[in-house]
Amino acid sequence: MVDVSPPTRLPARSRTRTWAVVAAACTGQFLVVLDVSVVNVALPSMRTDLGLSTPGLQWVVNAYSIAFAGFMLLGGRAADIYGRKRMFLTGLGLFTAASLAGGFAQEGWQLLAARAGQGLGAAVLSPATLTILTAAVPEGPARTRAIGTWMAVGAGGGAAGGLIGGVLTDTLSWRWVLLINVPVGVLVLAGAAVWLAEGRAGDRRRVDLLGAVLVTAGLATTAYGIVQTEASGWTAAATLVPLLGGLALLGVFVLVEARVAAPLMPLRVLGVRAVSAANVSMLLLGSATFCMWYFMTVYAQNVLGYTPLQAGFALVPSSAAVFIGAKAAPAIMARTGAKPLAVAGALVAAAGFGWQSTMGEHGSYLTSVCLPGVLMMAGAGLASTPLATLATSGAAPGDAGLVSGLVNTSRTMGGALGLAILSTVAAARTAGSEGAAEITAGYALAFRVSAVVLVTGAVMMLLWLPGRGRSNTGGRPDVRAGGLAAHPGNEPAPALHSPEA
């Protein structure tokens, strides 16, 4: 049973430590999400300096996203087995070192390798941030507010990427969109080493390296096949071979996970309705919304003629909207419950994407960038927090890191695949033309497809997400039918009192 007795007043040092834990977790999450989008406005400068091709530019984004998503399940399980603090420090150290290498890259392949290294570090770091946070704050209103803060900071990292990247690219160099991570990473490493307490929820089993290799290779190969459709079409061997090969690798991954003693992804976890429904919803949400930052920054620069700095400032209202939406979500959830808010958020985002699809080559800032962007990102912020709360509330303590990694994997891999697919959709509509009208028409089609995906996702959430219980008020979602409660040893641990976050 969840402890719902009145919280005791903790000593000032304990409250300070809890806030330090929340601050470290949120800063780590800010960095890893920031680096998904911060390179967008710097892509034209990278292309000029390093001689990257158009597919190469997409891989500057996708090399990070695919490594991030592919290894995140491994990172989440490692946090459960080897310790949250240890994995937090390991992931942040690798992320910081790869950022340094990317900032000094002299060739395109060096930049792509560094971006993949950043993604690997982020995959270890990000699940540990959410696991550390949920371990420090008990389930109930305090944890929901903490998760809301974590989601808002993460969303703010993705949203602020355009502004930060624009400022750094215009005033210094594109290299500083990567080098800026180094001093921040060093400071957080020092603080985390002092303030974070070690903890693990699982036993010392072997990590499923075969599963990690299979799922990462499968996701990366599938994404590569999708990207190839832009140049070769859907029926060419260059497209079909990686697509079918990637799907085959993912199928082998499922078979391996069903047979190994300590699987990377225990299939029983997906039997929990809250976990499976929330993660599929998060994947669809990420696949539709992640592309917004890419298309909007490129549209602002290549069609409307904005400088990188102007493009960054143009997206400030959208950045504020996603942060406000995620921060407001816990208070709204207290009145509506998680499921209605997730559905409403997806529909608000869909309305914004539909509006954005009316963009033109001579569009005004207010109606072609600002207001649609605010709707898109406010809806995404409102939907993300209840989905993350539902997923993590349905997990047993021993699976906390795994489910945290799964939530991030769903969102990030959805974004990577969504960008690959929607870039292909836009390129097919553009048909190789460099004219502003054709480029705009391609981007508009991508936004229309995103709107359809979001509406489909809202319908799916309405039908599939558990409707009973409000995890934000201390109640667990209804996961009894076929869920974790059917498995002995997965009962939730008693909540420990802690100050509200």
Phi, psi and omega in degrees: 000146178283136180285113181246015177290156183302135182292142176279158180279119182274154175302157183301323180296322179294319178296320179297318179297320179298315178295324177295320177298312180298318181295317180295316180298317182290323178294318177299317179293323178301316182296315185290326179282325176306318186283355169289321189247344188296335182280349188302310183288343180271354185302315178300322179291321177297319181297316180294317186286321186252358178069038181282146174278174177298313174299326178298323178297318178298325182284342170299323177279312188285331178300321177290310186296320184287317176297320178302306184288320185294324183262002185290326176298319176297317179297320179294317179292323178298324178296323178293321189271313188261350177117135184291315181297315182300316180289326176299311181293320179297312181296316181293323178296315179295318179299316181294317179296318179293325176298319178297316179297318179295323180296335180253014180298138178249347179230158181301318182294329178293320178295316180295321178295320178295321178295321176295321176297320175300317180297321178295315177298318179296325180294329176280321185286313192297313178299325180296327180297314181289323179294318177299318182293314182290334176286332183276337185238128184291156178298141182133199183302321182296316180293321180298320176294322178295317177296321177300319177296317179299316179294319181295317179294318177297315177297321178296326176297315177295321182287321182284349182304319180297315181293311181297316178297320179295315180298312183293320181293319182286320186269330181239272182193161176300335182298334183283348174292340175260318183293336180298336179291337188293305180295323179295315180299319180296318179295316180292323176301316180295316180294319181294323179299329182273315193266331183283138174261142180288150178192147176215150182252344184249181177268174184273072175270164176290142176283140183280081182293323179299317177298319179297317179295317182296313183291322179292313179297320179296314180294316182295317181293320177297315179298320178298318178299321179295317179298325181295339181297334180297321182266329190246345184087169186282340185259356182286153179299324180298338177264312186293321183298308178293325178297309181292323178296319178295317178295323178295319178297320178293325176295319177296322177303314179298318179296318179296317182295333180282348187242333184286155183290322181234078186291150173296321181234086177303121186295338178298331180297323180288350174284349176280120185303317182297320182290309184294314182295317181294324181287320175296320177298318179295323178298314179295318179299315179295321182296329181273320190269333183300323184293343184305314184294322180295307184293322183291319179291321179290320177299316182296322183275313188277335182252309183276349175081021179286151169282166176305319180294317178296321178297321178296314179292329180298333183263007178300315178301322177295320178299316179295323183295318181291325179293314180295319180299315180292322180288328180281341186303316181301319179294321179291322179299328179298335180261325188255335191089164187289315186298309180301323181291320178299317179296314181297318179299318179296322179289322176297315177298319179299321178298319178296319179293323176298318178296316182298332182291353176269008183303151178229170183289342177242031184295152177276159181298318186295314187263347181249352180226304192290295188294316175299322179297321178297315179297315181302311188278329175297317178297318179297319179295319179294325184279328188293316184297311178297326179293316178295322180294316178299316183295312184287331178289338180272003185261146171284156181305321180292346179250012187298313180295319178301312182291324175299317177295323181294320177300313180292324178298315181300314182293314186286318179291325173301318178296317181295313179293321178298317178297317179298315182292313185288329173296322177293319177300314180295318181294323179296322178289324181287328178057039175082358182285145176259004181289147183298321181296317181290319178299316180297319179298322178296316178295320180299319178297320178299320178292325177295318178298319178299319179299318179296318178300318181293319177296318176300318178297321179297319178296317179297317177301318181299323184272332192249322183300142177296135184260347182267149177081150177232103186296338181288342181252014177103345178277143178273149177298157181287098181240019186289324183283105179073013185260199185293333182298340180282353184248119180301145177088000181253017179293145180295143178285152177301141180288142176261137181294143179200154179297151180292140179270000000 
